[in-house]
Amino acid sequence: MKTSLSRDGYSQAGPIAPTVMVSCVDSAGKANIITLGMYMPISHDPPQVVIGVSPKRYSYDLIMKQGEFVVNSPGIGIAEKMHICGIKSGKDTDKWTEAGLTPVPAQKVRPPLIEECYGHIECEVVNMVTCGDHTLFVGEVVAASINAECLKDGKLNLEKAKPIAQKNWDYYTLTK
Ligand SMILES: Cc1cc2nc3c(=O)[nH]c(=O)nc-3n(C[C@H](O)[C@H](O)[C@H](O)COP(=O)(O)O)c2cc1C
C-alpha cells in the first residue's frame, strides 16, 4: 500500500541528501560558512558542482559578488557544529568562533577550507540559474583536497570520513 504525500511533504519520498558546509568571503576577505543540503556534482569534464542557495541568505551575496566558494564535507562527529552554521547567520555572528571551526588557506580561491571537514572542493562560479526560491550556483572545480586517512585504495573510506546525510535536520552517517 502506498501513502500519498502533500505537496509540501514530497521530500519524504526523496533520498536522504548529503550535507555540506560551504565557505565564502566578503569583499574584505572576511569568511563565512553556510550549511547546505542542496549540493550535487553536475559535470565530469570540466569538473563542475552545483549548490542551491536562497537569496535570503547572507552567504548569497558573498558567493554572487566574489564568485568563489569551497564545498567542505563534514563527518558526523561535527554535526553539531554544522547545525550551528545552518541556523545562525554570518550577518550577526562569526560562525568560526561560535561553532569552533578553523579556517585554513585554500590552494586557488580566497574562501578558506574548514580544517575539521575531511574533504574540500574549491570552486569558481561559472553560471547561475534561478529555480523558484533558490539560486543554483554552478562552480567549476579548480582544486580539491582530502584528509589522507579518509582515502582507502583511492576511494572514500566511509569508516574514517563518516559523511553526513540529512533529512529534515535529522543527521545520519553512511555505512556499506
Ligand atoms: C541541514 C541544513 C540544510 C540546509 N540547506 C540549505 C540549502 O541547501 N540552501 C539554503 O539556502 N539554505 C540551507 N540551509 C539554511 C542555511 O544554512 C541557514 O539559513 C544559514 O543560517 C544561512 O547562513 P548565512 O545567513 O550566514 O548565509 C540549511 C540549513 C540546515 C540546518
The ligand as an SDF file (V2000), in Angstrom:
LIG
                    3D

 31 33  0  0  0  0  0  0  0  0999 V2000
   20.7100   20.7400    7.4050 C   0  0  0  0  0  0  0  0  0  0  0  0
   20.5090   22.0920    6.7660 C   0  0  0  0  0  0  0  0  0  0  0  0
   20.4830   22.2000    5.3820 C   0  0  0  0  0  0  0  0  0  0  0  0
   20.3220   23.4490    4.7710 C   0  0  0  0  0  0  0  0  0  0  0  0
   20.3160   23.5310    3.4130 N   0  0  0  0  0  0  0  0  0  0  0  0
   20.2180   24.7530    2.8130 C   0  0  0  0  0  0  0  0  0  0  0  0
   20.2980   24.8570    1.3860 C   0  0  0  0  0  0  0  0  0  0  0  0
   20.5110   23.8830    0.6720 O   0  0  0  0  0  0  0  0  0  0  0  0
   20.1660   26.0960    0.8390 N   0  0  0  0  0  0  0  0  0  0  0  0
   19.9920   27.2300    1.5880 C   0  0  0  0  0  0  0  0  0  0  0  0
   19.8890   28.3340    1.0270 O   0  0  0  0  0  0  0  0  0  0  0  0
   19.9270   27.1440    2.9460 N   0  0  0  0  0  0  0  0  0  0  0  0
   20.0520   25.9510    3.5640 C   0  0  0  0  0  0  0  0  0  0  0  0
   20.0160   25.8490    4.9320 N   0  0  0  0  0  0  0  0  0  0  0  0
   19.8100   27.0770    5.7140 C   0  0  0  0  0  0  0  0  0  0  0  0
   21.0740   27.9210    5.9040 C   0  0  0  0  0  0  0  0  0  0  0  0
   22.1890   27.1080    6.2480 O   0  0  0  0  0  0  0  0  0  0  0  0
   20.8160   28.9320    7.0490 C   0  0  0  0  0  0  0  0  0  0  0  0
   19.7630   29.8080    6.6770 O   0  0  0  0  0  0  0  0  0  0  0  0
   22.0400   29.7160    7.4730 C   0  0  0  0  0  0  0  0  0  0  0  0
   21.7570   30.3060    8.7210 O   0  0  0  0  0  0  0  0  0  0  0  0
   22.4130   30.8140    6.4850 C   0  0  0  0  0  0  0  0  0  0  0  0
   23.6160   31.4150    6.9070 O   0  0  0  0  0  0  0  0  0  0  0  0
   24.0970   32.8450    6.3830 P   0  0  0  0  0  0  0  0  0  0  0  0
   22.9810   33.8330    6.6830 O   0  0  0  0  0  0  0  0  0  0  0  0
   25.3300   33.1340    7.1890 O   0  0  0  0  0  0  0  0  0  0  0  0
   24.3610   32.7490    4.9290 O   0  0  0  0  0  0  0  0  0  0  0  0
   20.1720   24.6180    5.5690 C   0  0  0  0  0  0  0  0  0  0  0  0
   20.2130   24.5070    6.9740 C   0  0  0  0  0  0  0  0  0  0  0  0
   20.3940   23.2610    7.5690 C   0  0  0  0  0  0  0  0  0  0  0  0
   20.4290   23.1690    9.0660 C   0  0  0  0  0  0  0  0  0  0  0  0
  1  2  1  0
  2  3  1  0
  2 30  2  0
  3  4  2  0
  4  5  1  0
  4 28  1  0
  5  6  2  0
  6  7  1  0
  6 13  1  0
  7  8  2  0
  7  9  1  0
  9 10  1  0
 10 11  2  0
 10 12  1  0
 12 13  2  0
 13 14  1  0
 14 15  1  0
 14 28  1  0
 15 16  1  0
 16 17  1  0
 16 18  1  0
 18 19  1  0
 18 20  1  0
 20 21  1  0
 20 22  1  0
 22 23  1  0
 23 24  1  0
 24 25  2  0
 24 26  1  0
 24 27  1  0
 28 29  2  0
 29 30  1  0
 30 31  1  0
M  END
$$$$
